[in-house]
Amino acid sequence: QAVEEAYAILTALGARPDAEKAAEILQTLRQMAGAGGGAERPEPPRPSAPVPEGAEAISLEEWVRRTVEAARRGGPERAALRQLASTVAAAAETPEELRALAGVLLSILMGNFRPDLSGLPEEMARVVREALEEAG
């Protein structure tokens, strides 16, 4: 249910999560941490709703970048991204790495532009640091 809510929020933002890219990133992170079993790539999640015509794909990097920008600007996208991050952070079926990232993004959306990145895998922490630096 939480995954469906997150997908609905992204759809409302005009984006479609790039599930295959997310699965690749998570597999790489698990292998780097020694938790990944073999070379098998996990099956990406299947959205329960059809992807709207003209929806754009959104990677984890793009999610982070858009969140940082929305935290600085405000507006309706900020509220939708806050709801998305809250949903992902609270969903028990969400991988731990993504829950930690969602928690960091919530912190940024609440105005903390120096969040604690120690709970993130190094690659995700790098993405967040870069997005924060770009946004100034």
C-alpha positions in Angstrom: 0.0 0.0 0.0 2.8 2.5 0.8 4.5 1.8 -2.5 1.2 2.5 -4.3 0.8 5.7 -2.3 4.3 6.8 -3.3 3.7 5.9 -6.9 0.4 8.0 -6.8 2.3 11.0 -5.4 5.0 10.7 -8.1 2.3 10.4 -10.7 0.6 13.6 -9.4 4.0 15.3 -9.7 4.2 14.3 -13.4 6.9 11.7 -12.7 7.2 8.0 -13.0 9.8 6.3 -10.7 12.6 4.6 -12.6 12.2 1.3 -10.8 14.9 -0.5 -12.8 17.4 2.3 -12.1 16.5 2.2 -8.4 16.8 -1.6 -8.3 20.3 -1.3 -9.9 21.4 1.3 -7.4 20.1 -0.7 -4.5 21.8 -3.9 -5.8 25.1 -2.0 -6.2 24.8 -0.6 -2.7 24.0 -4.1 -1.2 27.0 -5.6 -3.1 29.3 -2.7 -1.9 28.1 -3.4 1.7 28.6 -7.1 1.3 24.9 -7.8 1.7 24.2 -8.6 -2.0 24.1 -12.3 -2.8 24.9 -12.8 -6.4 24.9 -11.1 -9.7 21.1 -11.4 -9.9 19.3 -8.1 -10.2 16.1 -7.8 -8.1 12.9 -7.7 -9.9 11.8 -4.0 -10.0 8.6 -3.1 -8.4 5.5 -3.1 -10.7 3.3 0.0 -10.3 -0.3 -0.8 -9.6 -1.6 2.1 -11.7 -0.9 2.7 -15.4 1.8 5.2 -16.2 0.2 8.4 -17.5 1.0 9.4 -21.1 3.9 11.8 -21.1 5.1 11.0 -17.6 8.8 11.5 -17.1 11.1 8.9 -15.4 12.7 10.0 -12.1 15.8 8.6 -10.7 16.9 8.7 -7.1 19.3 11.5 -8.0 16.5 13.5 -9.5 14.3 12.8 -6.5 17.0 14.2 -4.3 17.6 17.2 -6.5 13.9 18.1 -6.9 13.5 17.7 -3.1 16.4 20.1 -2.4 15.0 22.6 -4.9 11.5 22.4 -3.5 12.8 22.9 0.0 14.4 26.1 -1.0 11.5 27.4 -3.2 8.4 26.0 -1.4 5.2 25.6 -3.4 2.9 22.7 -4.1 5.7 20.3 -5.2 7.2 20.7 -1.7 4.1 19.4 0.0 3.8 16.5 -2.5 7.5 15.6 -2.0 7.1 15.7 1.8 4.2 13.3 1.5 6.2 11.0 -0.7 9.2 11.0 1.6 6.9 10.4 4.6 5.3 7.5 2.8 8.6 5.9 1.8 10.2 6.5 5.3 7.3 4.8 7.0 6.8 1.8 4.7 8.0 -1.4 6.2 8.4 -3.0 2.8 10.7 -0.2 1.6 14.4 -1.2 1.7 16.3 0.3 4.6 18.6 2.4 2.4 15.5 4.1 0.8 13.9 4.7 4.2 17.1 6.4 5.5 17.2 8.5 2.3 13.5 9.5 2.7 14.3 10.5 6.3 17.1 12.8 5.2 14.9 14.3 2.5 12.2 15.0 5.1 14.8 16.8 7.2 15.8 18.9 4.2 12.1 19.7 3.5 11.8 20.9 7.0 14.6 23.4 6.4 17.7 21.5 7.6 20.2 22.0 4.8 22.9 20.3 6.9 21.3 16.9 7.5 23.0 14.0 9.2 24.0 11.7 6.3 25.7 9.1 8.5 22.8 6.6 8.1 23.1 6.6 4.3 25.3 4.4 2.1 28.2 6.5 0.8 26.8 6.7 -2.7 23.5 8.1 -1.5 25.3 10.5 0.9 27.3 11.8 -2.1 24.2 12.4 -4.1 22.6 14.4 -1.3 25.8 16.4 -0.7 26.1 17.3 -4.4 22.5 18.3 -4.6 22.8 20.5 -1.5 26.0 22.1 -2.9 24.4 22.8 -6.3 21.4 24.4 -4.7 23.7 26.7 -2.7 
